[in-house]
């Protein structure tokens, strides 16, 4: 399984980093560790998580954080579409 990040997901992560590094850098370090650990699991078990809001997507809550990885499977590729804050109410999203 190959892992790919979309530009949108990278941008989401950069925004989260800007915020967390400005308020508490240790929170950013913990989040990165959780993301890395979660991605290891998802690459082994890509159907983890729940069906996403947009058709063909899946979502996985990063334990102990408000953040959600939004991803989809395309053949042998796990594509990270977005990293969103689960506390925010968003309109329907399409990818």
Number of C-alpha atoms within 10 A of each C-alpha: 14 11 14 13 14 13 12 14 20 15 14 16 16 13 13 18 18 12 13 16 14 10 11 10 14 11 14 18 14 13 20 14 12 16 19 12 12 17 17 13 13 18 16 10 11 18 15 14 16 12 16 16 14 14 11 13 18 22 23 19 19 17 12 9 13 12 19 20 23 23 27 22 17 11 8 11 14 19 18 23 22 21 25 19 16 14 9 9 7 9 7 7 9 9 11
